[in-house]
Amino acid sequence: MAKRRARFTFPTGLITQPVIFDLGRNFQLVTNIRRADVREDMGWVILELDGEEEEIEKGLEWVVSMGVRVDPVSGDVVEG
């Protein structure tokens, strides 16, 4: 099982769409929101993905194809 963190930046038209829910449902991934800022005109989420490496790759490709910008994140984003 692999784990990866990524920052998703959503364009205005996708803010109200269930992209993270669909990602978990369609690609057998566990999604954990670590930090987020969502407004009417923009939004970003730092997401932790758990699953098989191949599923993570396919899921991230799908998210990009939906129009979401995906950037890698290193380290823990929530201080204990």
C-alpha positions as CSV (number, residue, x, y, z in Angstrom):
1,M,0.0,0.0,0.0
2,A,1.4,3.4,-1.0
3,K,0.7,6.8,0.5
4,R,1.1,10.1,-1.3
5,R,0.2,13.8,-0.6
6,A,-0.9,16.2,-3.3
7,R,-2.3,19.7,-3.6
8,F,-5.4,20.0,-5.8
9,T,-6.2,23.5,-7.1
10,F,-9.8,23.7,-8.4
11,P,-10.9,26.1,-11.1
12,T,-14.2,28.0,-10.4
13,G,-16.3,25.6,-12.4
14,L,-15.2,22.5,-10.4
15,I,-15.5,23.9,-6.9
16,T,-19.0,22.5,-6.4
17,Q,-18.3,19.1,-8.0
18,P,-17.6,16.0,-5.9
19,V,-14.2,15.3,-7.4
20,I,-12.6,14.0,-4.2
21,F,-15.6,11.7,-3.5
22,D,-15.5,10.3,-7.1
23,L,-11.7,9.8,-6.9
24,G,-12.1,7.6,-3.8
25,R,-15.1,5.7,-5.2
26,N,-13.8,5.2,-8.7
27,F,-10.1,4.3,-8.0
28,Q,-10.2,2.3,-4.7
29,L,-8.3,5.0,-2.8
30,V,-8.7,6.3,0.7
31,T,-8.7,10.1,0.7
32,N,-7.8,12.2,3.7
33,I,-8.1,16.0,3.5
34,R,-5.2,17.4,5.5
35,R,-5.9,21.1,4.8
36,A,-8.2,23.1,2.5
37,D,-9.4,26.6,1.6
38,V,-12.5,26.7,-0.6
39,R,-14.2,29.9,-1.7
40,E,-16.8,30.8,-4.3
41,D,-14.2,31.6,-6.9
42,M,-11.4,29.2,-6.1
43,G,-10.3,26.4,-4.0
44,W,-7.4,24.2,-3.0
45,V,-7.1,21.0,-1.0
46,I,-4.1,19.1,0.4
47,L,-5.0,15.5,0.1
48,E,-3.4,12.3,1.4
49,L,-4.1,9.3,-0.9
50,D,-3.7,5.7,0.3
51,G,-3.9,2.8,-2.1
52,E,-1.9,0.8,-4.6
53,E,0.6,2.9,-6.5
54,E,-1.0,2.1,-9.8
55,E,-4.4,3.2,-8.5
56,I,-2.9,6.5,-7.2
57,E,-1.4,7.2,-10.6
58,K,-4.6,6.4,-12.5
59,G,-6.6,8.5,-10.0
60,L,-4.3,11.5,-10.3
61,E,-4.4,11.3,-14.1
62,W,-8.2,11.3,-14.0
63,V,-8.2,14.4,-11.7
64,V,-5.9,16.2,-14.1
65,S,-8.2,15.2,-17.0
66,M,-11.1,16.8,-15.1
67,G,-9.2,20.2,-15.1
68,V,-7.8,20.2,-11.6
69,R,-4.2,21.2,-11.1
70,V,-2.2,18.6,-9.1
71,D,1.1,19.4,-7.4
72,P,3.1,17.1,-5.1
73,V,3.4,17.9,-1.4
74,S,6.2,16.7,0.9
75,G,6.2,16.5,4.7
76,D,3.3,16.7,7.1
77,V,1.0,19.7,6.6
78,V,-0.8,19.5,9.9
79,E,1.3,20.2,13.0
80,G,0.7,17.8,15.9
